[in-house]
Every structure is written in C-alpha cells, then in structure tokens.
Amino acid sequence: MHDMDHRLLSALRGCGRDPRVAAAARALSWTGEHGAVWLAAGLAGAAADRERRGAWLRGTALTAAAHVASMGIKRVVRRPRPGHVEPLVRTASRHSFPSSHATSAAAAVVAYGALRPGGARLLGPVAAAMCVSRLVAGVHYPSDVAAGAALGALTARLGARWMTAGRPMDAGGPGR
C-alpha cells in the first residue's frame, strides 16, 4: 500500500506542472481550508431555506464536527506529509492522515445532499475536485484522502437522523 500511495501521489502531483492545474489546485486548497467553503454553503442553505433552517444548521454542525474529528485523528496518528514531492501549498499542520479537506467535503456532500434533492450531484464533483487537488498539491497521500472522505461521509450519515430531527425529508432523504 505504501508503494502504491507514493506512486499515485507522484503521478497526480506531476499534473501540477501545468500552471492551470496548479492554480486550480491552489484555489481549491485555499477555499477548503478549515472546511470554509462547506461551512459557508451550509449557512447559505440555512439562509435560503427557512423551512429547514434548523436542519441546514445541524448539517453545517455535522460538517464542522467531521472536520474537527479529522484534526483530532491527525494528532493521534501523526503521519508526516509526503516528503518525496514538492508541495504547491502550505499546510496548517505537518500531519497528513486523514485529509481534513476530504473529510469536510464528504460530510457536506452527504449532509447537504440529504436536504436538497440533486444537491449531491451538484456538490459531489466539487468535493471530488477538492479531494484530487490535495494530491495534485502534493500534501496528502491517496490513502489520506480516502480515509478523510470515509470519515466525513460516515460522520454525516451517522448524524442524519439528528440533522433532520427525525422528520421525513424530500424523497430519498434521511428519515424515510
């Protein structure tokens, strides 16, 4: 697994030699720092959807909780960031497992997707691009990103009933 992580990361980091790809990776990294773009999206949903404001705020809280959990896991695991590639961005910590960007992105897709029909189809590609950007930026191994995405999705899924307060949501959403 270690060798595969290194090879995949090296290949994806190589994509960052294209200035347009590097710029996109930097922009996605910046907007995803501390889950900012995902928390803003949840607050925007709460402002726009008065009927389900509480659910949006709880979904935002789940996204924040997933992000905080990833930071706690980083402090325990203490896996160093990749050292065999030159990073495109600076990071808030020296630890890489799990990716907090991937954690908050996946949590937001699962939580907000349950509140807005088609929301996951809209947010999913943005979240996937953010996850890949962390590899292109050279600051995470693929296993960091996969673990972060799993943590975020699981956190939001486990909190779905609390988020919707047990009430049925739109077709296919939690509580059905």
C-alpha positions as CSV (number, residue, x, y, z in Angstrom):
1,M,0.0,0.0,0.0
2,H,2.8,2.4,0.9
3,D,4.4,2.0,-2.6
4,M,1.1,2.5,-4.3
5,D,0.4,5.6,-2.3
6,H,3.8,7.1,-3.3
7,R,3.4,6.2,-7.0
8,L,-0.2,7.6,-7.2
9,L,0.8,10.7,-5.4
10,S,3.8,11.3,-7.6
11,A,1.7,10.8,-10.8
12,L,-1.0,13.2,-9.6
13,R,1.5,15.7,-8.3
14,G,3.0,15.7,-11.8
15,C,-0.2,17.1,-13.2
16,G,0.5,20.2,-11.2
17,R,3.3,21.1,-13.6
18,D,0.6,22.6,-15.8
19,P,0.2,26.1,-14.5
20,R,-3.6,26.0,-14.9
21,V,-3.9,22.8,-13.0
22,A,-1.6,24.1,-10.3
23,A,-3.7,27.3,-10.0
24,A,-6.9,25.3,-9.7
25,A,-5.3,23.0,-7.0
26,R,-4.2,26.0,-5.0
27,A,-7.6,27.7,-5.3
28,L,-9.4,24.6,-4.2
29,S,-7.0,24.1,-1.3
30,W,-7.5,27.7,-0.2
31,T,-11.3,27.6,-0.3
32,G,-11.4,24.3,1.5
33,E,-9.1,25.3,4.3
34,H,-10.8,24.5,7.7
35,G,-13.9,23.5,5.8
36,A,-14.6,27.1,5.0
37,V,-16.4,26.7,1.6
38,W,-18.5,23.8,3.0
39,L,-19.5,25.7,6.2
40,A,-20.4,28.7,4.0
41,A,-22.5,26.5,1.8
42,G,-24.4,25.2,4.8
43,L,-25.0,28.7,6.2
44,A,-26.2,29.8,2.7
45,G,-28.6,26.8,2.7
46,A,-29.9,27.9,6.1
47,A,-30.4,31.4,5.0
48,A,-32.2,30.4,1.7
49,D,-34.3,27.6,3.1
50,R,-36.3,29.0,6.0
51,E,-38.5,25.9,6.4
52,R,-35.5,23.7,7.1
53,R,-33.1,26.2,8.6
54,G,-32.6,24.1,11.7
55,A,-31.7,21.0,9.5
56,W,-29.2,23.1,7.5
57,L,-27.6,24.4,10.6
58,R,-27.3,20.9,12.1
59,G,-25.9,19.7,8.8
60,T,-23.4,22.5,9.0
61,A,-22.6,21.5,12.5
62,L,-22.1,17.9,11.3
63,T,-19.7,19.1,8.7
64,A,-17.7,21.1,11.3
65,A,-17.7,18.1,13.7
66,A,-16.3,15.8,11.0
67,H,-13.6,18.4,10.3
68,V,-12.7,18.6,14.0
69,A,-12.7,14.8,14.3
70,S,-10.2,14.6,11.4
71,M,-7.9,17.1,13.1
72,G,-8.0,15.1,16.3
73,I,-7.2,11.9,14.5
74,K,-4.2,13.7,12.8
75,R,-2.9,14.5,16.3
76,V,-3.1,10.8,17.3
77,V,-1.8,9.2,14.1
78,R,0.8,11.8,13.3
79,R,1.6,10.6,9.8
80,P,4.0,13.0,8.2
81,R,3.1,14.7,5.0
82,P,4.6,13.4,1.8
83,G,8.3,14.3,1.6
84,H,9.1,12.9,-1.8
85,V,7.3,15.6,-3.8
86,E,7.4,19.4,-3.7
87,P,4.1,20.8,-2.3
88,L,2.2,23.5,-4.2
89,V,0.6,24.9,-1.0
90,R,1.5,25.4,2.6
91,T,-0.5,23.5,5.2
92,A,-1.9,24.2,8.6
93,S,-0.2,21.2,10.2
94,R,2.7,18.8,9.5
95,H,0.4,15.8,9.7
96,S,-1.4,14.2,6.8
97,F,-3.8,11.4,7.9
98,P,-6.6,11.8,7.3
99,S,-7.2,14.7,4.9
100,S,-9.4,17.3,6.6
101,H,-10.3,18.8,3.3
102,A,-11.6,15.4,2.1
103,T,-13.4,14.9,5.5
104,S,-15.3,18.2,5.4
105,A,-16.1,17.9,1.6
106,A,-17.6,14.4,2.0
107,A,-19.5,15.4,5.1
108,A,-21.0,18.3,3.3
109,V,-22.0,16.2,0.2
110,V,-23.8,13.7,2.4
111,A,-25.4,16.2,4.8
112,Y,-26.5,18.8,2.3
113,G,-27.3,16.3,-0.3
114,A,-29.9,14.9,2.1
115,L,-31.5,18.4,2.3
116,R,-31.6,19.4,-1.3
117,P,-32.7,17.0,-4.0
118,G,-29.9,16.7,-6.5
119,G,-27.6,18.5,-4.1
120,A,-25.1,15.7,-4.0
121,R,-25.0,15.7,-7.9
122,L,-24.0,19.4,-7.7
123,L,-21.7,19.2,-4.7
124,G,-20.2,15.8,-5.5
125,P,-18.0,16.9,-8.4
126,V,-16.7,20.0,-6.5
127,A,-15.9,17.8,-3.5
128,A,-14.1,15.2,-5.7
129,A,-12.1,18.0,-7.3
130,M,-11.1,19.3,-3.9
131,C,-10.0,15.8,-2.9
132,V,-7.9,15.4,-6.0
133,S,-6.5,18.9,-5.5
134,R,-4.8,17.7,-2.3
135,L,-3.0,15.1,-4.3
136,V,-2.0,17.5,-7.1
137,A,-0.8,19.9,-4.5
138,G,1.4,17.1,-3.1
139,V,0.2,17.5,0.5
140,H,-1.6,14.1,1.0
141,Y,-1.3,10.5,0.1
142,P,-4.3,8.9,-1.7
143,S,-5.0,6.9,1.4
144,D,-5.2,10.1,3.5
145,V,-7.8,11.4,1.1
146,A,-9.8,8.1,1.0
147,A,-9.8,7.9,4.8
148,G,-10.9,11.5,5.1
149,A,-13.7,11.1,2.7
150,A,-14.9,7.9,4.5
151,L,-14.7,9.7,7.9
152,G,-16.7,12.7,6.6
153,A,-19.4,10.6,4.9
154,L,-19.7,8.3,7.9
155,T,-20.0,11.3,10.3
156,A,-22.7,12.9,8.3
157,R,-24.6,9.6,7.7
158,L,-24.5,8.8,11.5
159,G,-25.8,12.3,12.2
160,A,-28.5,12.2,9.6
161,R,-31.4,11.5,11.9
162,W,-30.3,14.3,14.3
163,M,-29.8,16.6,11.4
164,T,-33.4,16.1,10.1
165,A,-34.8,15.8,13.7
166,G,-36.5,12.5,12.7
167,R,-38.8,14.2,10.2
168,P,-39.1,12.9,6.7
169,M,-37.2,14.9,4.1
170,D,-37.5,15.1,0.4
171,A,-37.8,11.8,-1.5
172,G,-34.9,9.6,-0.7
173,G,-33.6,11.7,2.2
174,P,-32.9,10.6,5.7
175,G,-35.9,10.0,7.9
176,R,-37.8,8.0,5.3
